[in-house]
């Protein structure tokens, strides 16, 4: 099997390195030629919960060089989904399955729209990783990966992906309700990501202050109301308790949104809290705290050049 992972960020680099342990042909697709060449030479140096080791994968910025693949895994930022699918057309033919492991809601719909009639799978991972710099990765925490189809069918392709992931050390299971899984992850991100990006606190530190606890409680409550109205079956009975548990379990982690803010990059706020705001407007459910978080992160993004460090 030839597998291509799009996006040399934290999760993309981690999955490419783990899959590189298999006997499959693994490629990492990077849109930046210079970075791709550097990664090809240096590999990916990994340290953290999985020990200290070197990930070796083929890296290219040229889809034509990679050629047709059997599985295309999308790990780019949500706002780049449409661009990466169009860029990778030489890699994706009708026999290629596509799996998104991205944050937020809406990616699988965008991919399915662009690749009508193809096998498109959705997934989420609780693996924790931070990219220190190009080719240097901190594996911050182990976690489960869950994959499935929006229509709930468990296909042979999904089972093959699950088997491969488990074989290389990525604990993976299948779900017949991947929508519920994605919304469960969304609610966790709603409670953590924007708050860390605004306060510059690690995940666990959000629980140490009354102010962040109160904002988290309200943001999660709003998101849970939206999920309930949409009849999403969440993976937990108490959303706030789950978010707090994740904060505790990942206490020393820096969220992906906080990492983006530190690097003065665009965040995925529109695919996380922005989803709750848009759904709230559509359903007539007030979501004032998520509106505030959305506006604050957008302001931070727009004012990077004016920031006093």
Residue pairs with C-beta under 8 A, 6 or more apart in sequence:
1 24
1 25
1 70
1 71
1 160
1 164
2 24
2 25
2 27
2 67
2 68
2 69
2 70
2 71
3 19
3 24
3 25
3 26
3 27
3 69
3 70
3 71
3 72
3 73
4 26
4 27
4 28
4 29
4 66
4 69
4 71
4 72
4 73
4 88
4 91
5 12
5 15
5 16
5 19
5 26
5 27
5 28
5 29
5 73
5 75
6 12
6 29
6 72
6 73
6 74
6 75
6 76
6 84
6 88
7 29
7 30
7 74
7 75
7 76
7 77
7 80
7 84
8 16
8 28
8 30
8 35
8 36
8 39
8 59
8 134
9 75
9 76
9 77
9 131
10 129
10 130
10 131
10 137
10 256
10 259
11 75
11 101
11 125
11 127
11 129
12 28
12 73
12 75
12 76
13 28
13 44
13 55
13 129
13 131
13 137
14 46
14 55
14 127
14 129
14 137
14 139
15 73
15 75
15 101
15 125
15 127
15 170
16 26
16 28
16 44
16 55
16 57
17 44
17 46
17 53
17 55
17 56
17 57
17 137
18 55
18 168
18 169
18 170
19 26
19 57
19 164
19 165
19 168
19 170
20 26
20 55
20 56
20 57
21 168
21 169
22 164
22 167
22 168
24 164
25 58
26 57
26 58
27 57
27 58
27 59
27 60
27 66
27 69
28 36
28 39
28 57
28 58
28 59
28 60
29 59
29 60
29 61
29 63
29 66
29 84
29 88
29 91
30 36
30 39
30 59
30 60
30 61
31 61
31 84
31 87
32 61
33 61
33 62
35 61
35 134
36 59
36 60
36 61
37 59
38 134
38 135
39 57
39 59
39 134
39 135
40 58
40 59
40 60
42 135
43 54
43 55
43 56
43 57
43 135
44 54
44 55
44 56
44 57
44 135
44 136
44 137
45 52
45 54
45 55
45 135
45 136
45 137
46 52
46 53
46 54
46 55
46 137
46 138
46 139
47 137
47 138
47 139
48 129
48 137
48 138
48 139
48 140
48 141
49 139
49 140
49 141
49 142
50 139
50 142
50 169
55 137
58 66
60 66
63 87
63 88
63 89
63 90
63 91
64 90
66 90
66 91
67 90
67 91
68 90
68 91
68 92
68 93
68 95
68 96
69 91
69 92
69 96
70 95
70 96
70 97
71 96
71 97
71 98
71 99
71 161
72 88
72 91
72 92
72 96
72 97
72 98
72 99
73 98
73 99
73 100
73 101
74 81
74 84
74 85
74 98
74 99
74 100
74 101
74 102
74 107
74 111
75 101
75 102
76 84
76 102
77 102
77 103
77 266
77 268
78 102
78 103
78 104
78 106
78 107
78 268
78 270
78 271
79 266
79 268
79 270
79 271
81 100
81 102
81 107
81 110
81 111
82 110
82 114
85 92
85 98
85 110
85 111
85 114
85 115
86 114
92 98
92 115
92 118
94 117
94 118
96 118
97 118
97 119
97 120
97 121
97 157
97 161
98 111
98 115
98 118
98 119
98 120
98 121
99 120
99 121
99 122
99 123
99 147
99 161
100 107
100 108
100 111
100 120
100 121
100 122
100 123
101 123
101 124
101 125
101 145
102 271
103 185
103 189
103 256
103 268
103 271
103 272
104 186
104 189
104 268
104 270
104 271
104 272
104 275
105 182
105 183
105 186
105 271
105 275
106 271
106 275
107 122
107 271
108 120
108 121
108 122
108 150
108 182
111 120
112 120
112 150
119 149
119 155
119 157
120 149
120 150
121 147
121 148
121 149
121 157
121 158
121 161
121 178
122 147
122 148
122 149
122 150
122 178
122 182
123 145
123 146
123 147
123 148
123 178
124 145
124 146
124 181
124 182
124 185
125 143
125 144
125 145
125 146
125 170
126 141
126 143
126 144
126 145
127 139
127 141
127 142
127 143
127 145
127 170
128 139
128 140
128 141
128 142
128 143
128 250
128 253
129 137
129 138
129 139
129 140
130 137
130 138
130 140
130 253
130 254
130 259
131 137
131 138
131 259
132 138
140 250
140 252
140 253
141 249
141 250
141 253
142 171
143 171
144 171
144 172
144 173
145 165
145 170
145 171
145 172
145 173
146 172
146 173
146 174
146 175
146 178
146 181
147 158
147 161
147 162
147 172
147 173
147 174
147 175
147 178
148 154
148 158
148 174
148 175
148 176
148 177
148 178
148 181
149 155
149 158
149 178
150 178
150 179
152 176
152 177
152 178
154 174
154 176
158 174
159 174
161 172
162 172
162 173
162 174
165 171
165 172
166 172
175 181
177 233
179 232
180 232
180 233
180 234
180 235
181 235
183 227
183 230
183 232
183 234
184 234
184 235
184 236
184 242
186 223
186 272
186 275
186 276
187 220
187 223
187 224
187 227
187 234
187 239
187 242
187 243
188 242
188 243
188 246
189 255
189 272
190 219
190 220
190 223
190 272
190 273
190 276
190 290
191 216
191 219
191 220
191 223
191 239
191 240
191 243
192 203
192 206
192 216
192 243
192 246
192 247
192 255
193 255
193 256
193 257
193 258
193 267
193 268
193 269
193 272
193 273
194 219
194 257
194 269
194 272
194 273
194 293
194 294
194 296
194 297
195 201
195 206
195 212
195 215
195 216
195 219
195 293
196 202
196 203
196 206
196 254
196 255
196 257
196 258
197 255
197 257
197 258
197 260
197 261
197 267
197 269
197 297
197 300
198 293
198 296
198 297
198 300
199 205
199 206
199 212
200 258
200 261
200 262
201 209
201 212
201 258
202 251
202 252
202 253
202 254
202 258
203 246
203 247
203 250
203 251
203 252
203 253
203 254
203 255
204 247
204 248
204 250
204 251
204 252
204 253
205 212
205 251
206 212
206 213
206 216
206 247
207 213
207 244
207 247
207 248
215 289
215 293
216 240
216 243
216 244
217 240
218 289
219 273
219 276
219 289
219 290
219 293
220 239
220 240
220 243
221 239
221 240
222 276
222 280
222 285
222 286
222 287
222 288
222 289
222 290
223 239
223 276
223 287
223 290
224 234
224 239
225 285
226 276
226 279
226 280
226 283
226 285
226 287
227 234
229 283
229 285
230 279
230 283
235 242
236 242
254 262
256 268
257 267
257 268
257 269
257 272
257 297
260 266
260 267
260 268
261 267
261 297
261 300
264 304
264 307
266 301
267 297
267 301
269 293
269 294
269 297
269 298
269 301
270 294
273 290
273 293
273 294
273 297
274 294
276 287
276 290
277 287
277 290
277 291
277 294
279 285
280 286
280 287
280 290
280 291
300 307
